[in-house]
Amino acid sequence: MSSIVFHRAPSAAPPPPSARYSHAVEAGGWLYVTGQLPVDPDAPDHPLPEGIEAQAQLCFRNLERIVEHAGFALSNTVFVRIYLREFDADYTDFNRVYDRYFDDAARLPARTTIGVAQLGRNARVEIDAVLHAVR
């Protein structure tokens, strides 16, 4: 029987006071990472940066800190879901950042990219992920 571990990564951006969730939940070798907004983990109260590339970079910085805290690596990613507020305007520029983190064409995670009307803090992007590692 596998145990369930609830992760709060102290170096990642904290959840807002109005939301109650773990950064990630691990069960049976799987890690489910909560959607990450482009909040600077070192200055979470600062305004979000302008532009999709800067915002995507912060989302990935938070994802990296969370998965590393849980003992995983982004290379363990099997699925990524991306929410874009300005889908047509931001899709190509977002992919430039995404490609830096998933640059091995032979090991790309499955992915869904969704255009949405609104995101928390009026962000342009939010990213969640599912990872797997046999331990």
A tleap script that builds the chain and sets N, CA, C and O, in Angstrom:
source leaprc.protein.ff14SB
mol = sequence {
  NMET SER SER ILE VAL PHE HIE ARG ALA PRO
  SER ALA ALA PRO PRO PRO PRO SER ALA ARG
  TYR SER HIE ALA VAL GLU ALA GLY GLY TRP
  LEU TYR VAL THR GLY GLN LEU PRO VAL ASP
  PRO ASP ALA PRO ASP HIE PRO LEU PRO GLU
  GLY ILE GLU ALA GLN ALA GLN LEU CYS PHE
  ARG ASN LEU GLU ARG ILE VAL GLU HIE ALA
  GLY PHE ALA LEU SER ASN THR VAL PHE VAL
  ARG ILE TYR LEU ARG GLU PHE ASP ALA ASP
  TYR THR ASP PHE ASN ARG VAL TYR ASP ARG
  TYR PHE ASP ASP ALA ALA ARG LEU PRO ALA
  ARG THR THR ILE GLY VAL ALA GLN LEU GLY
  ARG ASN ALA ARG VAL GLU ILE ASP ALA VAL
  LEU HIE ALA VAL CARG
}
set mol.1.N position { 0.849 -1.180 0.000 }
set mol.1.CA position { 0.000 0.000 0.000 }
set mol.1.C position { 0.889 1.235 0.000 }
set mol.1.O position { 1.757 1.373 0.861 }
set mol.2.N position { 0.682 2.123 -0.947 }
set mol.2.CA position { 1.508 3.325 -1.015 }
set mol.2.C position { 0.914 4.422 -0.139 }
set mol.2.O position { -0.292 4.483 0.098 }
set mol.3.N position { 1.799 5.273 0.324 }
set mol.3.CA position { 1.346 6.385 1.147 }
set mol.3.C position { 1.137 7.618 0.275 }
set mol.3.O position { 1.601 7.677 -0.863 }
set mol.4.N position { 0.453 8.568 0.810 }
set mol.4.CA position { 0.221 9.839 0.128 }
set mol.4.C position { 0.990 10.900 0.897 }
set mol.4.O position { 0.901 10.985 2.122 }
set mol.5.N position { 1.748 11.708 0.163 }
set mol.5.CA position { 2.551 12.764 0.775 }
set mol.5.C position { 2.083 14.095 0.208 }
set mol.5.O position { 1.964 14.260 -1.006 }
set mol.6.N position { 1.820 15.038 1.096 }
set mol.6.CA position { 1.384 16.374 0.718 }
set mol.6.C position { 2.589 17.306 0.839 }
set mol.6.O position { 3.183 17.426 1.911 }
set mol.7.N position { 2.945 17.962 -0.263 }
set mol.7.CA position { 4.149 18.795 -0.291 }
set mol.7.C position { 3.798 20.285 -0.288 }
set mol.7.O position { 2.929 20.748 -1.027 }
set mol.8.N position { 4.513 21.015 0.576 }
set mol.8.CA position { 4.526 22.483 0.559 }
set mol.8.C position { 5.985 22.879 0.425 }
set mol.8.O position { 6.752 22.759 1.380 }
set mol.9.N position { 6.373 23.346 -0.746 }
set mol.9.CA position { 7.765 23.707 -1.008 }
set mol.9.C position { 8.029 25.106 -0.469 }
set mol.9.O position { 7.480 26.075 -0.993 }
set mol.10.N position { 8.858 25.235 0.564 }
set mol.10.CA position { 9.070 26.549 1.178 }
set mol.10.C position { 9.723 27.566 0.245 }
set mol.10.O position { 9.592 28.769 0.467 }
set mol.11.N position { 10.426 27.108 -0.800 }
set mol.11.CA position { 11.090 28.060 -1.695 }
set mol.11.C position { 10.217 28.465 -2.881 }
set mol.11.O position { 10.614 29.329 -3.663 }
set mol.12.N position { 9.030 27.857 -3.033 }
set mol.12.CA position { 8.113 28.220 -4.116 }
set mol.12.C position { 7.152 29.294 -3.618 }
set mol.12.O position { 7.031 29.534 -2.417 }
set mol.13.N position { 6.473 29.934 -4.565 }
set mol.13.CA position { 5.495 30.958 -4.188 }
set mol.13.C position { 4.409 30.320 -3.326 }
set mol.13.O position { 3.903 29.252 -3.670 }
set mol.14.N position { 4.049 30.947 -2.230 }
set mol.14.CA position { 3.024 30.362 -1.360 }
set mol.14.C position { 1.638 30.502 -1.975 }
set mol.14.O position { 1.408 31.398 -2.788 }
set mol.15.N position { 0.711 29.621 -1.593 }
set mol.15.CA position { -0.673 29.813 -2.026 }
set mol.15.C position { -1.206 31.130 -1.465 }
set mol.15.O position { -0.792 31.557 -0.387 }
set mol.16.N position { -2.115 31.770 -2.184 }
set mol.16.CA position { -2.704 32.992 -1.633 }
set mol.16.C position { -3.506 32.662 -0.380 }
set mol.16.O position { -3.976 31.533 -0.233 }
set mol.17.N position { -3.672 33.623 0.525 }
set mol.17.CA position { -4.397 33.357 1.765 }
set mol.17.C position { -5.827 32.862 1.547 }
set mol.17.O position { -6.382 32.172 2.402 }
set mol.18.N position { -6.420 33.212 0.409 }
set mol.18.CA position { -7.808 32.824 0.139 }
set mol.18.C position { -7.943 31.412 -0.430 }
set mol.18.O position { -9.058 30.923 -0.612 }
set mol.19.N position { -6.813 30.750 -0.712 }
set mol.19.CA position { -6.869 29.408 -1.307 }
set mol.19.C position { -6.144 28.407 -0.413 }
set mol.19.O position { -5.085 28.702 0.141 }
set mol.20.N position { -6.723 27.233 -0.285 }
set mol.20.CA position { -6.131 26.193 0.557 }
set mol.20.C position { -5.775 25.003 -0.322 }
set mol.20.O position { -6.661 24.317 -0.833 }
set mol.21.N position { -4.478 24.756 -0.501 }
set mol.21.CA position { -4.033 23.609 -1.284 }
set mol.21.C position { -2.571 23.323 -1.007 }
set mol.21.O position { -1.842 24.176 -0.503 }
set mol.22.N position { -2.158 22.129 -1.339 }
set mol.22.CA position { -0.746 21.758 -1.289 }
set mol.22.C position { -0.113 22.129 -2.620 }
set mol.22.O position { -0.789 22.163 -3.648 }
set mol.23.N position { 1.176 22.405 -2.598 }
set mol.23.CA position { 1.872 22.645 -3.866 }
set mol.23.C position { 1.803 21.402 -4.755 }
set mol.23.O position { 1.649 21.501 -5.973 }
set mol.24.N position { 1.921 20.233 -4.124 }
set mol.24.CA position { 1.888 18.979 -4.874 }
set mol.24.C position { 1.451 17.859 -3.938 }
set mol.24.O position { 1.587 17.950 -2.717 }
set mol.25.N position { 0.926 16.808 -4.543 }
set mol.25.CA position { 0.555 15.609 -3.806 }
set mol.25.C position { 1.197 14.429 -4.523 }
set mol.25.O position { 1.089 14.282 -5.741 }
set mol.26.N position { 1.875 13.585 -3.729 }
set mol.26.CA position { 2.574 12.422 -4.256 }
set mol.26.C position { 1.859 11.155 -3.809 }
set mol.26.O position { 1.517 10.996 -2.637 }
set mol.27.N position { 1.640 10.256 -4.768 }
set mol.27.CA position { 0.994 8.984 -4.455 }
set mol.27.C position { 1.438 7.936 -5.469 }
set mol.27.O position { 1.316 8.145 -6.676 }
set mol.28.N position { 1.950 6.813 -4.981 }
set mol.28.CA position { 2.301 5.705 -5.838 }
set mol.28.C position { 3.306 6.023 -6.932 }
set mol.28.O position { 3.205 5.488 -8.036 }
set mol.29.N position { 4.270 6.885 -6.644 }
set mol.29.CA position { 5.268 7.249 -7.641 }
set mol.29.C position { 4.849 8.394 -8.549 }
set mol.29.O position { 5.622 8.828 -9.404 }
set mol.30.N position { 3.633 8.883 -8.368 }
set mol.30.CA position { 3.118 10.004 -9.167 }
set mol.30.C position { 3.163 11.281 -8.343 }
set mol.30.O position { 2.933 11.255 -7.133 }
set mol.31.N position { 3.457 12.394 -8.997 }
set mol.31.CA position { 3.433 13.705 -8.354 }
set mol.31.C position { 2.503 14.604 -9.156 }
set mol.31.O position { 2.711 14.827 -10.348 }
set mol.32.N position { 1.475 15.115 -8.487 }
set mol.32.CA position { 0.494 16.009 -9.101 }
set mol.32.C position { 0.777 17.418 -8.580 }
set mol.32.O position { 0.617 17.692 -7.390 }
set mol.33.N position { 1.198 18.302 -9.475 }
set mol.33.CA position { 1.581 19.651 -9.075 }
set mol.33.C position { 0.444 20.612 -9.390 }
set mol.33.O position { -0.054 20.669 -10.514 }
set mol.34.N position { 0.047 21.363 -8.370 }
set mol.34.CA position { -1.001 22.368 -8.498 }
set mol.34.C position { -0.602 23.422 -9.526 }
set mol.34.O position { 0.579 23.734 -9.679 }
set mol.35.N position { -1.588 23.965 -10.224 }
set mol.35.CA position { -1.331 25.023 -11.200 }
set mol.35.C position { -0.542 26.165 -10.592 }
set mol.35.O position { -0.861 26.657 -9.509 }
set mol.36.N position { 0.502 26.582 -11.311 }
set mol.36.CA position { 1.361 27.653 -10.831 }
set mol.36.C position { 1.170 28.906 -11.673 }
set mol.36.O position { 1.259 28.879 -12.900 }
set mol.37.N position { 0.906 29.996 -10.979 }
set mol.37.CA position { 0.816 31.312 -11.612 }
set mol.37.C position { 2.208 31.929 -11.676 }
set mol.37.O position { 3.128 31.445 -11.017 }
set mol.38.N position { 2.372 32.975 -12.449 }
set mol.38.CA position { 3.679 33.631 -12.574 }
set mol.38.C position { 3.995 34.560 -11.405 }
set mol.38.O position { 4.224 35.756 -11.583 }
set mol.39.N position { 4.002 33.982 -10.213 }
set mol.39.CA position { 4.297 34.723 -8.988 }
set mol.39.C position { 5.771 34.525 -8.670 }
set mol.39.O position { 6.253 33.394 -8.630 }
set mol.40.N position { 6.481 35.610 -8.446 }
set mol.40.CA position { 7.900 35.509 -8.104 }
set mol.40.C position { 8.021 34.820 -6.753 }
set mol.40.O position { 7.543 35.350 -5.750 }
set mol.41.N position { 8.654 33.640 -6.706 }
set mol.41.CA position { 8.742 32.925 -5.434 }
set mol.41.C position { 9.577 33.658 -4.386 }
set mol.41.O position { 9.443 33.404 -3.190 }
set mol.42.N position { 10.440 34.572 -4.842 }
set mol.42.CA position { 11.271 35.333 -3.906 }
set mol.42.C position { 10.629 36.651 -3.490 }
set mol.42.O position { 11.109 37.309 -2.567 }
set mol.43.N position { 9.555 37.038 -4.156 }
set mol.43.CA position { 8.826 38.271 -3.824 }
set mol.43.C position { 7.358 38.078 -4.205 }
set mol.43.O position { 6.866 38.731 -5.125 }
set mol.44.N position { 6.651 37.178 -3.499 }
set mol.44.CA position { 5.294 36.810 -3.910 }
set mol.44.C position { 4.269 37.933 -3.881 }
set mol.44.O position { 3.221 37.826 -4.518 }
set mol.45.N position { 4.552 39.002 -3.156 }
set mol.45.CA position { 3.599 40.116 -3.096 }
set mol.45.C position { 3.819 41.143 -4.209 }
set mol.45.O position { 3.018 42.066 -4.360 }
set mol.46.N position { 4.876 40.998 -4.978 }
set mol.46.CA position { 5.149 41.943 -6.069 }
set mol.46.C position { 4.155 41.747 -7.202 }
set mol.46.O position { 3.599 40.660 -7.361 }
set mol.47.N position { 3.928 42.791 -7.990 }
set mol.47.CA position { 3.055 42.646 -9.168 }
set mol.47.C position { 3.637 41.619 -10.140 }
set mol.47.O position { 4.847 41.393 -10.167 }
set mol.48.N position { 2.773 41.007 -10.927 }
set mol.48.CA position { 3.228 40.061 -11.939 }
set mol.48.C position { 3.966 40.818 -13.038 }
set mol.48.O position { 3.622 41.962 -13.336 }
set mol.49.N position { 4.973 40.198 -13.642 }
set mol.49.CA position { 5.691 40.886 -14.716 }
set mol.49.C position { 4.823 41.009 -15.963 }
set mol.49.O position { 3.831 40.296 -16.117 }
set mol.50.N position { 5.203 41.908 -16.835 }
set mol.50.CA position { 4.519 42.066 -18.118 }
set mol.50.C position { 5.034 41.006 -19.081 }
set mol.50.O position { 6.183 40.579 -18.974 }
set mol.51.N position { 4.218 40.588 -19.997 }
set mol.51.CA position { 4.654 39.720 -21.074 }
set mol.51.C position { 4.606 38.239 -20.755 }
set mol.51.O position { 4.860 37.818 -19.627 }
set mol.52.N position { 4.277 37.467 -21.762 }
set mol.52.CA position { 4.104 36.029 -21.585 }
set mol.52.C position { 5.416 35.328 -21.271 }
set mol.52.O position { 5.421 34.401 -20.461 }
set mol.53.N position { 6.528 35.730 -21.876 }
set mol.53.CA position { 7.785 35.022 -21.631 }
set mol.53.C position { 8.238 35.178 -20.184 }
set mol.53.O position { 8.648 34.199 -19.559 }
set mol.54.N position { 8.171 36.384 -19.644 }
set mol.54.CA position { 8.550 36.602 -18.244 }
set mol.54.C position { 7.605 35.841 -17.312 }
set mol.54.O position { 8.042 35.273 -16.312 }
set mol.55.N position { 6.319 35.832 -17.640 }
set mol.55.CA position { 5.365 35.122 -16.796 }
set mol.55.C position { 5.572 33.610 -16.874 }
set mol.55.O position { 5.512 32.928 -15.850 }
set mol.56.N position { 5.811 33.084 -18.059 }
set mol.56.CA position { 6.048 31.647 -18.200 }
set mol.56.C position { 7.296 31.231 -17.430 }
set mol.56.O position { 7.316 30.178 -16.792 }
set mol.57.N position { 8.335 32.055 -17.491 }
set mol.57.CA position { 9.576 31.757 -16.773 }
set mol.57.C position { 9.318 31.613 -15.268 }
set mol.57.O position { 9.846 30.701 -14.632 }
set mol.58.N position { 8.507 32.512 -14.704 }
set mol.58.CA position { 8.191 32.425 -13.271 }
set mol.58.C position { 7.361 31.176 -12.956 }
set mol.58.O position { 7.577 30.536 -11.927 }
set mol.59.N position { 6.429 30.829 -13.821 }
set mol.59.CA position { 5.664 29.588 -13.609 }
set mol.59.C position { 6.608 28.400 -13.545 }
set mol.59.O position { 6.482 27.552 -12.662 }
set mol.60.N position { 7.553 28.333 -14.474 }
set mol.60.CA position { 8.484 27.212 -14.480 }
set mol.60.C position { 9.440 27.263 -13.297 }
set mol.60.O position { 9.847 26.216 -12.793 }
set mol.61.N position { 9.804 28.447 -12.848 }
set mol.61.CA position { 10.663 28.537 -11.659 }
set mol.61.C position { 9.951 27.927 -10.452 }
set mol.61.O position { 10.558 27.187 -9.678 }
set mol.62.N position { 8.671 28.237 -10.296 }
set mol.62.CA position { 7.897 27.645 -9.202 }
set mol.62.C position { 7.756 26.136 -9.380 }
set mol.62.O position { 7.923 25.383 -8.420 }
set mol.63.N position { 7.452 25.689 -10.586 }
set mol.63.CA position { 7.339 24.250 -10.834 }
set mol.63.C position { 8.633 23.535 -10.480 }
set mol.63.O position { 8.608 22.495 -9.821 }
set mol.64.N position { 9.756 24.079 -10.909 }
set mol.64.CA position { 11.045 23.457 -10.600 }
set mol.64.C position { 11.273 23.349 -9.104 }
set mol.64.O position { 11.701 22.302 -8.617 }
set mol.65.N position { 10.998 24.402 -8.379 }
set mol.65.CA position { 11.218 24.378 -6.927 }
set mol.65.C position { 10.315 23.357 -6.248 }
set mol.65.O position { 10.734 22.683 -5.307 }
set mol.66.N position { 9.097 23.243 -6.716 }
set mol.66.CA position { 8.163 22.288 -6.113 }
set mol.66.C position { 8.587 20.859 -6.411 }
set mol.66.O position { 8.646 20.035 -5.499 }
set mol.67.N position { 8.883 20.549 -7.665 }
set mol.67.CA position { 9.231 19.164 -7.996 }
set mol.67.C position { 10.563 18.759 -7.366 }
set mol.67.O position { 10.724 17.612 -6.951 }
set mol.68.N position { 11.513 19.681 -7.291 }
set mol.68.CA position { 12.787 19.363 -6.635 }
set mol.68.C position { 12.596 19.143 -5.134 }
set mol.68.O position { 13.211 18.248 -4.554 }
set mol.69.N position { 11.754 19.946 -4.513 }
set mol.69.CA position { 11.460 19.757 -3.085 }
set mol.69.C position { 10.883 18.354 -2.834 }
set mol.69.O position { 11.160 17.734 -1.807 }
set mol.70.N position { 10.086 17.873 -3.777 }
set mol.70.CA position { 9.457 16.549 -3.639 }
set mol.70.C position { 10.396 15.413 -4.063 }
set mol.70.O position { 10.023 14.243 -3.980 }
set mol.71.N position { 11.610 15.748 -4.517 }
set mol.71.CA position { 12.564 14.726 -4.911 }
set mol.71.C position { 12.418 14.263 -6.349 }
set mol.71.O position { 12.923 13.201 -6.711 }
set mol.72.N position { 11.742 15.035 -7.163 }
set mol.72.CA position { 11.563 14.735 -8.576 }
set mol.72.C position { 12.397 15.723 -9.395 }
set mol.72.O position { 13.060 16.602 -8.843 }
set mol.73.N position { 12.354 15.566 -10.708 }
set mol.73.CA position { 12.975 16.508 -11.641 }
set mol.73.C position { 11.977 16.763 -12.767 }
set mol.73.O position { 11.121 15.921 -13.037 }
set mol.74.N position { 12.082 17.910 -13.422 }
set mol.74.CA position { 11.166 18.186 -14.525 }
set mol.74.C position { 11.250 17.114 -15.609 }
set mol.74.O position { 10.289 16.912 -16.352 }
set mol.75.N position { 12.372 16.433 -15.707 }
set mol.75.CA position { 12.507 15.353 -16.694 }
set mol.75.C position { 11.578 14.178 -16.382 }
set mol.75.O position { 11.388 13.309 -17.232 }
set mol.76.N position { 10.995 14.136 -15.175 }
set mol.76.CA position { 10.015 13.104 -14.803 }
set mol.76.C position { 8.596 13.467 -15.250 }
set mol.76.O position { 7.658 12.715 -14.985 }
set mol.77.N position { 8.428 14.607 -15.922 }
set mol.77.CA position { 7.103 15.086 -16.313 }
set mol.77.C position { 6.511 14.199 -17.401 }
set mol.77.O position { 7.153 13.918 -18.413 }
set mol.78.N position { 5.270 13.763 -17.172 }
set mol.78.CA position { 4.569 12.968 -18.180 }
set mol.78.C position { 3.396 13.731 -18.801 }
set mol.78.O position { 2.931 13.380 -19.885 }
set mol.79.N position { 2.917 14.775 -18.114 }
set mol.79.CA position { 1.798 15.553 -18.639 }
set mol.79.C position { 1.878 16.987 -18.131 }
set mol.79.O position { 2.158 17.230 -16.957 }
set mol.80.N position { 1.631 17.925 -19.026 }
set mol.80.CA position { 1.611 19.347 -18.684 }
set mol.80.C position { 0.313 19.938 -19.228 }
set mol.80.O position { -0.100 19.645 -20.350 }
set mol.81.N position { -0.318 20.775 -18.408 }
set mol.81.CA position { -1.506 21.505 -18.848 }
set mol.81.C position { -1.203 22.985 -18.712 }
set mol.81.O position { -0.775 23.448 -17.655 }
set mol.82.N position { -1.428 23.725 -19.793 }
set mol.82.CA position { -1.131 25.155 -19.838 }
set mol.82.C position { -2.427 25.906 -20.105 }
set mol.82.O position { -3.193 25.552 -21.001 }
set mol.83.N position { -2.660 26.938 -19.322 }
set mol.83.CA position { -3.809 27.808 -19.506 }
set mol.83.C position { -3.286 29.163 -19.971 }
set mol.83.O position { -2.468 29.780 -19.288 }
set mol.84.N position { -3.753 29.630 -21.129 }
set mol.84.CA position { -3.329 30.926 -21.668 }
set mol.84.C position { -4.538 31.850 -21.763 }
set mol.84.O position { -5.561 31.503 -22.352 }
set mol.85.N position { -4.395 33.038 -21.169 }
set mol.85.CA position { -5.486 34.021 -21.217 }
set mol.85.C position { -5.586 34.665 -22.596 }
set mol.85.O position { -6.682 35.001 -23.045 }
set mol.86.N position { -4.467 34.836 -23.261 }
set mol.86.CA position { -4.433 35.426 -24.610 }
set mol.86.C position { -3.855 34.379 -25.561 }
set mol.86.O position { -2.728 34.518 -26.038 }
set mol.87.N position { -4.630 33.335 -25.831 }
set mol.87.CA position { -4.125 32.166 -26.549 }
set mol.87.C position { -3.453 32.541 -27.875 }
set mol.87.O position { -2.290 32.201 -28.090 }
set mol.88.N position { -4.154 33.222 -28.745 }
set mol.88.CA position { -3.601 33.537 -30.070 }
set mol.88.C position { -2.369 34.425 -29.978 }
set mol.88.O position { -1.415 34.232 -30.731 }
set mol.89.N position { -2.374 35.380 -29.083 }
set mol.89.CA position { -1.246 36.310 -28.957 }
set mol.89.C position { -0.036 35.674 -28.281 }
set mol.89.O position { 1.097 36.054 -28.579 }
set mol.90.N position { -0.248 34.714 -27.376 }
set mol.90.CA position { 0.842 34.228 -26.522 }
set mol.90.C position { 1.358 32.827 -26.838 }
set mol.90.O position { 2.406 32.439 -26.322 }
set mol.91.N position { 0.667 32.066 -27.658 }
set mol.91.CA position { 1.023 30.669 -27.879 }
set mol.91.C position { 2.469 30.500 -28.361 }
set mol.91.O position { 3.215 29.705 -27.790 }
set mol.92.N position { 2.864 31.218 -29.377 }
set mol.92.CA position { 4.214 31.073 -29.940 }
set mol.92.C position { 5.279 31.510 -28.948 }
set mol.92.O position { 6.272 30.807 -28.765 }
set mol.93.N position { 5.095 32.654 -28.305 }
set mol.93.CA position { 6.095 33.138 -27.347 }
set mol.93.C position { 6.171 32.235 -26.118 }
set mol.93.O position { 7.256 32.024 -25.575 }
set mol.94.N position { 5.036 31.701 -25.672 }
set mol.94.CA position { 5.062 30.753 -24.566 }
set mol.94.C position { 5.909 29.534 -24.929 }
set mol.94.O position { 6.709 29.062 -24.122 }
set mol.95.N position { 5.729 29.035 -26.139 }
set mol.95.CA position { 6.456 27.836 -26.562 }
set mol.95.C position { 7.971 28.039 -26.557 }
set mol.95.O position { 8.715 27.083 -26.341 }
set mol.96.N position { 8.432 29.246 -26.786 }
set mol.96.CA position { 9.881 29.516 -26.707 }
set mol.96.C position { 10.417 29.207 -25.313 }
set mol.96.O position { 11.499 28.639 -25.169 }
set mol.97.N position { 9.658 29.581 -24.291 }
set mol.97.CA position { 10.061 29.293 -22.914 }
set mol.97.C position { 9.879 27.804 -22.620 }
set mol.97.O position { 10.765 27.174 -22.044 }
set mol.98.N position { 8.765 27.255 -23.002 }
set mol.98.CA position { 8.476 25.839 -22.771 }
set mol.98.C position { 9.593 24.959 -23.338 }
set mol.98.O position { 10.026 24.006 -22.690 }
set mol.99.N position { 10.054 25.281 -24.543 }
set mol.99.CA position { 11.085 24.486 -25.211 }
set mol.99.C position { 12.412 24.482 -24.454 }
set mol.99.O position { 13.204 23.554 -24.620 }
set mol.100.N position { 12.671 25.484 -23.638 }
set mol.100.CA position { 13.896 25.496 -22.834 }
set mol.100.C position { 13.845 24.439 -21.728 }
set mol.100.O position { 14.880 23.910 -21.324 }
set mol.101.N position { 12.665 24.140 -21.252 }
set mol.101.CA position { 12.504 23.186 -20.154 }
set mol.101.C position { 12.279 21.753 -20.648 }
set mol.101.O position { 12.626 20.792 -19.962 }
set mol.102.N position { 11.704 21.622 -21.823 }
set mol.102.CA position { 11.450 20.304 -22.410 }
set mol.102.C position { 12.086 20.294 -23.796 }
set mol.102.O position { 11.402 20.411 -24.813 }
set mol.103.N position { 13.402 20.154 -23.813 }
set mol.103.CA position { 14.151 20.293 -25.064 }
set mol.103.C position { 14.526 18.972 -25.719 }
set mol.103.O position { 15.108 18.974 -26.804 }
set mol.104.N position { 14.208 17.847 -25.092 }
set mol.104.CA position { 14.513 16.537 -25.659 }
set mol.104.C position { 13.299 16.054 -26.458 }
set mol.104.O position { 12.307 15.605 -25.883 }
set mol.105.N position { 13.389 16.150 -27.782 }
set mol.105.CA position { 12.250 15.805 -28.645 }
set mol.105.C position { 11.822 14.352 -28.494 }
set mol.105.O position { 10.682 14.015 -28.814 }
set mol.106.N position { 12.696 13.498 -28.021 }
set mol.106.CA position { 12.361 12.083 -27.844 }
set mol.106.C position { 11.637 11.814 -26.531 }
set mol.106.O position { 11.104 10.721 -26.337 }
set mol.107.N position { 11.608 12.804 -25.614 }
set mol.107.CA position { 11.004 12.597 -24.286 }
set mol.107.C position { 10.074 13.757 -23.910 }
set mol.107.O position { 10.105 14.240 -22.778 }
set mol.108.N position { 9.260 14.193 -24.850 }
set mol.108.CA position { 8.341 15.290 -24.567 }
set mol.108.C position { 7.125 14.773 -23.791 }
set mol.108.O position { 6.565 13.730 -24.129 }
set mol.109.N position { 6.720 15.511 -22.747 }
set mol.109.CA position { 5.509 15.095 -22.030 }
set mol.109.C position { 4.272 15.308 -22.904 }
set mol.109.O position { 4.287 16.113 -23.835 }
set mol.110.N position { 3.207 14.578 -22.591 }
set mol.110.CA position { 1.917 14.866 -23.195 }
set mol.110.C position { 1.513 16.268 -22.732 }
set mol.110.O position { 1.958 16.729 -21.681 }
set mol.111.N position { 0.674 16.940 -23.514 }
set mol.111.CA position { 0.403 18.346 -23.197 }
set mol.111.C position { -0.969 18.750 -23.719 }
set mol.111.O position { -1.412 18.313 -24.781 }
set mol.112.N position { -1.621 19.593 -22.938 }
set mol.112.CA position { -2.842 20.261 -23.364 }
set mol.112.C position { -2.651 21.747 -23.120 }
set mol.112.O position { -2.195 22.154 -22.052 }
set mol.113.N position { -3.002 22.559 -24.113 }
set mol.113.CA position { -2.951 24.013 -23.963 }
set mol.113.C position { -4.360 24.540 -24.184 }
set mol.113.O position { -4.995 24.265 -25.202 }
set mol.114.N position { -4.834 25.308 -23.203 }
set mol.114.CA position { -6.224 25.738 -23.181 }
set mol.114.C position { -6.287 27.258 -23.133 }
set mol.114.O position { -5.591 27.883 -22.333 }
set mol.115.N position { -7.107 27.852 -23.974 }
set mol.115.CA position { -7.390 29.280 -23.892 }
set mol.115.C position { -8.499 29.512 -22.883 }
set mol.115.O position { -9.536 28.850 -22.931 }
set mol.116.N position { -8.286 30.448 -21.969 }
set mol.116.CA position { -9.266 30.731 -20.920 }
set mol.116.C position { -9.588 32.225 -20.878 }
set mol.116.O position { -8.823 33.047 -21.382 }
set mol.117.N position { -10.710 32.562 -20.282 }
set mol.117.CA position { -11.136 33.956 -20.200 }
set mol.117.C position { -10.427 34.721 -19.093 }
set mol.117.O position { -10.210 35.926 -19.219 }
set mol.118.N position { -10.059 34.039 -18.004 }
set mol.118.CA position { -9.476 34.737 -16.859 }
set mol.118.C position { -8.628 33.770 -16.049 }
set mol.118.O position { -8.922 32.577 -15.969 }
set mol.119.N position { -7.564 34.308 -15.445 }
set mol.119.CA position { -6.725 33.559 -14.508 }
set mol.119.C position { -6.536 34.395 -13.255 }
set mol.119.O position { -6.699 35.614 -13.288 }
set mol.120.N position { -6.196 33.748 -12.158 }
set mol.120.CA position { -5.936 34.460 -10.909 }
set mol.120.C position { -4.880 35.536 -11.095 }
set mol.120.O position { -3.940 35.387 -11.876 }
set mol.121.N position { -5.060 36.619 -10.360 }
set mol.121.CA position { -4.155 37.783 -10.375 }
set mol.121.C position { -4.015 38.383 -11.769 }
set mol.121.O position { -3.052 39.095 -12.050 }
set mol.122.N position { -4.974 38.095 -12.638 }
set mol.122.CA position { -4.972 38.586 -14.014 }
set mol.122.C position { -3.733 38.126 -14.792 }
set mol.122.O position { -3.242 38.825 -15.679 }
set mol.123.N position { -3.246 36.946 -14.439 }
set mol.123.CA position { -2.067 36.376 -15.098 }
set mol.123.C position { -2.387 36.025 -16.546 }
set mol.123.O position { -3.548 35.844 -16.914 }
set mol.124.N position { -1.348 35.934 -17.352 }
set mol.124.CA position { -1.489 35.514 -18.745 }
set mol.124.C position { -1.363 34.000 -18.897 }
set mol.124.O position { -1.792 33.437 -19.904 }
set mol.125.N position { -0.764 33.329 -17.879 }
set mol.125.CA position { -0.498 31.899 -17.985 }
set mol.125.C position { -0.569 31.230 -16.618 }
set mol.125.O position { -0.259 31.841 -15.596 }
set mol.126.N position { -0.980 29.970 -16.617 }
set mol.126.CA position { -0.908 29.099 -15.447 }
set mol.126.C position { -0.533 27.713 -15.958 }
set mol.126.O position { -0.992 27.297 -17.022 }
set mol.127.N position { 0.299 26.996 -15.205 }
set mol.127.CA position { 0.779 25.683 -15.639 }
set mol.127.C position { 0.642 24.689 -14.491 }
set mol.127.O position { 1.038 24.980 -13.362 }
set mol.128.N position { 0.079 23.508 -14.781 }
set mol.128.CA position { 0.129 22.409 -13.815 }
set mol.128.C position { 0.788 21.215 -14.497 }
set mol.128.O position { 0.933 21.190 -15.719 }
set mol.129.N position { 1.184 20.228 -13.701 }
set mol.129.CA position { 1.935 19.104 -14.270 }
set mol.129.C position { 1.710 17.831 -13.469 }
set mol.129.O position { 1.359 17.858 -12.289 }
set mol.130.N position { 1.925 16.727 -14.150 }
set mol.130.CA position { 1.910 15.403 -13.536 }
set mol.130.C position { 3.260 14.764 -13.850 }
set mol.130.O position { 3.700 14.741 -14.999 }
set mol.131.N position { 3.906 14.250 -12.812 }
set mol.131.CA position { 5.221 13.619 -12.967 }
set mol.131.C position { 5.155 12.207 -12.433 }
set mol.131.O position { 4.291 11.878 -11.621 }
set mol.132.N position { 6.076 11.368 -12.895 }
set mol.132.CA position { 6.165 10.001 -12.394 }
set mol.132.C position { 7.620 9.606 -12.253 }
set mol.132.O position { 8.445 9.890 -13.121 }
set mol.133.N position { 7.916 8.960 -11.171 }
set mol.133.CA position { 9.252 8.429 -10.935 }
set mol.133.C position { 9.112 7.143 -10.151 }
set mol.133.O position { 8.451 7.111 -9.113 }
set mol.134.N position { 9.723 6.099 -10.635 }
set mol.134.CA position { 9.724 4.845 -9.909 }
set mol.134.C position { 10.758 4.979 -8.809 }
set mol.134.O position { 11.903 5.342 -9.079 }
set mol.135.N position { 10.377 4.694 -7.579 }
set mol.135.CA position { 11.291 4.862 -6.450 }
set mol.135.C position { 11.699 3.531 -5.896 }
set mol.135.O position { 12.469 3.471 -4.937 }
savepdb mol mol.pdb
quit
